[in-house]
Amino acid sequence: MQFSGSTEINAPRDRVWAFLIDPRQVGWCGPGVESIETVDATHFLARAKVGVGVISARFVVNLELVEAEEPDRAVIKAGGQAPGSAVEATGEMRLSGPEAGPTTMAWSADVAILGTMAGVGARLIEGTANKLITQAFDCMRAKLEA
């Protein structure tokens, strides 16, 4: 599945960049996130509970910051497991706009879901994913614009 969009954040680009590449900040905007651990400067481990329809699972997700062009672009890869399900994803974000803001963040993600979660159906998964994405971006804007 592919997802993409853009959002405007009323904050300077360097502040948005610093927030987005710090999993201890942006990670808590992910719905269902229960913990975030730093492994090293580019590797992180997150635990999250995600529900799609009547199926709910706790995922352990390995995250890697694979590319970073400060303060304009970053690429993150994620792979996670839950009992009977797995997820693989690559996400990219690009920041633009005046240095002082507002900052426009264009983003895209390619996500593959396998196992029990995948059996729920693409439409239900896509609807849930769009709802979770909206919640995450609302959280980011609220924290950065405060």
Backbone torsions as a table, in degrees:
resi	resn	phi	psi	omega
1	MET	NA	144.5	178.6
2	GLN	-119.8	139.4	178.4
3	PHE	-131.0	147.6	175.3
4	SER	-160.8	163.3	178.4
5	GLY	173.5	-171.6	175.0
6	SER	-149.2	156.2	178.7
7	THR	-145.7	148.3	178.2
8	GLU	-103.8	133.6	-178.9
9	ILE	-121.5	124.5	-178.8
10	ASN	-80.9	72.1	179.1
11	ALA	-156.8	155.8	177.8
12	PRO	-62.5	148.4	-175.5
13	ARG	-60.6	-39.7	-179.0
14	ASP	-64.9	-34.5	177.6
15	ARG	-69.4	-41.7	177.3
16	VAL	-62.7	-45.0	179.2
17	TRP	-58.0	-51.1	-177.8
18	ALA	-58.4	-39.8	179.2
19	PHE	-66.6	-47.3	-173.8
20	LEU	-69.4	-28.3	-179.7
21	ILE	-95.0	2.4	177.5
22	ASP	-104.0	101.8	-176.6
23	PRO	-61.8	-22.9	178.2
24	ARG	-71.1	-17.3	175.6
25	GLN	-100.2	-61.8	-175.5
26	VAL	-67.2	-30.4	-177.1
27	GLY	-57.6	-34.5	-178.3
28	TRP	-73.7	-9.3	175.2
29	CYS	-83.8	-10.0	176.6
30	GLY	-75.9	119.7	179.3
31	PRO	-57.2	133.7	177.4
32	GLY	86.4	-1.4	-179.0
33	VAL	-67.2	128.0	-179.6
34	GLU	-106.9	-29.1	177.7
35	SER	-159.3	155.1	177.8
36	ILE	-138.8	128.1	178.4
37	GLU	-123.0	138.2	174.5
38	THR	-89.7	123.8	176.6
39	VAL	-89.8	-49.5	173.0
40	ASP	-156.7	-166.7	-173.2
41	ALA	-62.7	-23.5	-177.2
42	THR	-124.5	0.9	-178.0
43	HIS	-124.5	136.7	-176.2
44	PHE	-141.5	157.2	179.3
45	LEU	-127.4	126.3	178.9
46	ALA	-124.2	149.5	173.1
47	ARG	-120.5	132.3	-177.6
48	ALA	-147.1	146.6	174.9
49	LYS	-104.0	123.3	-176.8
50	VAL	-125.6	137.4	177.9
51	GLY	-123.3	136.5	174.5
52	VAL	-129.9	114.9	-176.3
53	GLY	61.8	-129.4	-179.0
54	VAL	-90.0	-2.8	-178.4
55	ILE	-98.5	130.8	178.0
56	SER	-131.7	141.0	-179.2
57	ALA	-147.0	151.5	174.0
58	ARG	-99.9	119.7	-179.0
59	PHE	-101.9	142.1	167.3
60	VAL	-106.7	118.8	-171.7
61	VAL	-119.2	127.9	172.7
62	ASN	-92.4	126.4	-179.6
63	LEU	-116.6	140.6	177.6
64	GLU	-135.4	127.8	172.4
65	LEU	-81.9	101.9	-172.6
66	VAL	-91.6	-24.4	176.7
67	GLU	-144.2	140.6	176.2
68	ALA	-147.9	119.7	176.2
69	GLU	-119.3	86.9	-174.9
70	GLU	-63.3	136.4	-7.2
71	PRO	-103.6	39.0	-170.5
72	ASP	-113.2	-35.2	-169.3
73	ARG	-150.0	142.6	174.7
74	ALA	-146.7	149.5	176.7
75	VAL	-127.5	131.6	179.4
76	ILE	-124.2	136.8	173.3
77	LYS	-111.1	142.9	-179.9
78	ALA	-137.9	143.0	174.9
79	GLY	-142.7	130.4	-176.8
80	GLY	-141.3	159.1	-179.4
81	GLN	-129.9	145.6	169.8
82	ALA	-141.8	159.9	178.6
83	PRO	-54.4	115.3	177.6
84	GLY	82.0	0.6	-178.8
85	SER	-143.1	158.8	176.4
86	ALA	-148.2	156.4	177.0
87	VAL	-139.3	139.9	173.9
88	GLU	-129.0	135.5	-178.0
89	ALA	-149.6	149.8	170.0
90	THR	-129.6	128.6	180.0
91	GLY	-125.8	144.2	178.0
92	GLU	-130.0	141.9	174.2
93	MET	-132.4	143.3	177.3
94	ARG	-128.7	130.5	179.3
95	LEU	-104.7	141.3	177.1
96	SER	-148.5	171.6	-179.5
97	GLY	114.1	175.0	-179.7
98	PRO	-61.4	147.3	179.6
99	GLU	-51.9	-38.9	-177.0
100	ALA	-81.9	-5.6	179.4
101	GLY	96.5	169.3	-0.2
102	PRO	-68.6	157.6	-179.3
103	THR	-105.7	132.5	174.9
104	THR	-100.4	127.8	176.5
105	MET	-111.2	113.8	172.0
106	ALA	-95.7	137.1	-175.5
107	TRP	-140.8	156.1	173.6
108	SER	-148.3	152.9	178.7
109	ALA	-146.4	138.7	174.1
110	ASP	-113.9	117.5	-172.0
111	VAL	-124.5	133.0	174.3
112	ALA	-120.0	126.8	178.4
113	ILE	-116.0	132.6	-176.7
114	LEU	-124.4	155.9	174.1
115	GLY	86.3	-150.2	-174.6
116	THR	-55.0	-44.6	179.8
117	MET	-60.5	-40.5	-179.2
118	ALA	-64.1	-28.4	-179.7
119	GLY	-69.7	-11.7	-178.7
120	VAL	-68.2	-31.2	-179.2
121	GLY	115.5	139.3	-175.0
122	ALA	-60.9	-40.1	-177.9
123	ARG	-64.5	-42.7	179.6
124	LEU	-67.3	-42.5	178.5
125	ILE	-63.1	-45.1	-178.6
126	GLU	-62.8	-42.3	178.6
127	GLY	-63.3	-43.9	178.3
128	THR	-65.0	-43.5	-179.7
129	ALA	-61.1	-43.9	179.4
130	ASN	-62.5	-38.0	177.6
131	LYS	-65.4	-43.7	179.7
132	LEU	-67.1	-37.9	178.0
133	ILE	-62.6	-45.4	178.6
134	THR	-60.1	-43.6	178.5
135	GLN	-61.4	-42.2	-178.8
136	ALA	-63.9	-45.5	-179.3
137	PHE	-69.1	-35.2	175.0
138	ASP	-60.9	-42.2	178.4
139	CYS	-63.2	-46.0	-179.3
140	MET	-60.6	-47.9	179.9
141	ARG	-60.4	-44.2	-179.0
142	ALA	-59.8	-43.1	-178.6
143	LYS	-71.0	-39.5	-176.6
144	LEU	-79.3	-28.8	-178.2
145	GLU	-91.1	-4.3	-178.3
146	ALA	-67.5	NA	NA
